[in-house]
Amino acid sequence: MNNRQDGKNTGQDKVYAEPLAHVDAFKFDAQVADVFENMINRSVPGYPLILDMIGVLTERFAQSDSNCYDLGCSLGASTLKIRQHMPADSHLIAVDNSAAMIDRCRANIERDHSQASTEVLQQSIQDTQIDNASLVVMNFTLQFIADQERPALLKRIADGMINGGALILSEKLVFEDEQEQRFQTDLHHDFKRYQGYSDLEVAQKRASLENVLVPNSIEQHIDRLSIAGFSEVRMIVRCLNFASFLAIR
Ligand SMILES: C[S@@+](CC[C@H](N)C(=O)[O-])C[C@H]1O[C@@H](n2cnc3c(N)ncnc32)[C@H](O)[C@@H]1O
């Protein structure tokens, strides 16, 4: 396993390890926030590479005298990548609506050596004003927003970006072809078992995310980003049923 076990927020994820009489809808509460780093590393194949690509793309796209946004920042893993690679005279705004995540994110940023100008806001990203943005990151967040609200949110992001700015959007994928959907899902569950999750943990987590994490297809993402006003849209990373898209304004 590639998780540190020596710092804060790095406990082993046991949230679904015991049989539950009733599996509640998944929430980003304190119990999840305490183990989130371990949970996302063991659940999302390619997550460390995606974080590195956020660093690479921040160096390429974040501009002086502009704003960078991390929407749905959780503990700040992507926030720290942006912070460490953006120009010194740009400003970073990290947003999450979970108090448990925001508290831990603020603490993680305080421990970071970078001096980059950063604010961490507890609010819904539907209420976040996007302005003068050269870089917007949504790393596995859009999938938790109601499907019907996604087009308007993406348009508002595009409208708040400067020419040449970039949106990095990472999401779980769904496949229209049933056989492909089954194959990708099975392989993802194999990945989770390889990471040490039991069949019970995989099944209970899956039940908790039902209707909470609603994935779209590759085609839906590409079409919707183009309609929102991005001039170039590419899938730049894909691992099983998880992908990152780069959309340039
Ligand atoms: C999968 S996590 C994101 C992981 C993080 N970006 C990273 O790279 O480690 C999704 C986050 O989005 C937040 N979130 C979900 N819906 C939100 C909303 N409407 N407004 C703000 N944050 C939201 C959750 O609280 C959660 O912390």
The ligand as an SDF file (V2000), in Angstrom:
LIG
                    3D

 27 29  0  0  0  0  0  0  0  0999 V2000
  -14.0700   12.7380   -3.6540 C   0  0  0  0  0  0  0  0  0  0  0  0
  -13.9150   14.1400   -2.6920 S   0  0  0  0  0  0  0  0  0  0  0  0
  -12.7120   15.1440   -3.5550 C   0  0  0  0  0  0  0  0  0  0  0  0
  -11.2710   14.7170   -3.4060 C   0  0  0  0  0  0  0  0  0  0  0  0
  -10.2570   15.8090   -3.5390 C   0  0  0  0  0  0  0  0  0  0  0  0
  -10.5540   16.7570   -4.5870 N   0  0  0  0  0  0  0  0  0  0  0  0
   -8.8850   15.2080   -3.7570 C   0  0  0  0  0  0  0  0  0  0  0  0
   -8.3180   15.3530   -4.8410 O   0  0  0  0  0  0  0  0  0  0  0  0
   -8.3660   14.5700   -2.8320 O   0  0  0  0  0  0  0  0  0  0  0  0
  -15.3350   15.0960   -2.9990 C   0  0  0  0  0  0  0  0  0  0  0  0
  -15.4270   16.3190   -2.1070 C   0  0  0  0  0  0  0  0  0  0  0  0
  -16.4180   17.1780   -2.6360 O   0  0  0  0  0  0  0  0  0  0  0  0
  -17.1160   17.7560   -1.5570 C   0  0  0  0  0  0  0  0  0  0  0  0
  -18.4190   18.1830   -2.0680 N   0  0  0  0  0  0  0  0  0  0  0  0
  -19.4310   17.4130   -2.5360 C   0  0  0  0  0  0  0  0  0  0  0  0
  -20.4490   18.1770   -2.9670 N   0  0  0  0  0  0  0  0  0  0  0  0
  -20.0600   19.4580   -2.7620 C   0  0  0  0  0  0  0  0  0  0  0  0
  -20.6760   20.7260   -2.9940 C   0  0  0  0  0  0  0  0  0  0  0  0
  -21.8920   20.8170   -3.5190 N   0  0  0  0  0  0  0  0  0  0  0  0
  -20.0000   21.8370   -2.6580 N   0  0  0  0  0  0  0  0  0  0  0  0
  -18.7670   21.7700   -2.1210 C   0  0  0  0  0  0  0  0  0  0  0  0
  -18.1260   20.6010   -1.8750 N   0  0  0  0  0  0  0  0  0  0  0  0
  -18.7760   19.4640   -2.1980 C   0  0  0  0  0  0  0  0  0  0  0  0
  -17.1760   16.6830   -0.4910 C   0  0  0  0  0  0  0  0  0  0  0  0
  -17.3890   17.2190    0.7890 O   0  0  0  0  0  0  0  0  0  0  0  0
  -15.8180   16.0110   -0.6680 C   0  0  0  0  0  0  0  0  0  0  0  0
  -14.8730   16.5250    0.2410 O   0  0  0  0  0  0  0  0  0  0  0  0
  1  2  1  0
  2  3  1  0
  2 10  1  0
  3  4  1  0
  4  5  1  0
  5  6  1  0
  5  7  1  0
  7  8  2  0
  7  9  1  0
 10 11  1  0
 11 12  1  0
 11 26  1  0
 12 13  1  0
 13 14  1  0
 13 24  1  0
 14 15  1  0
 14 23  1  0
 15 16  2  0
 16 17  1  0
 17 18  1  0
 17 23  2  0
 18 19  1  0
 18 20  2  0
 20 21  1  0
 21 22  2  0
 22 23  1  0
 24 25  1  0
 24 26  1  0
 26 27  1  0
M  CHG  2   2   1   9  -1
M  END
$$$$
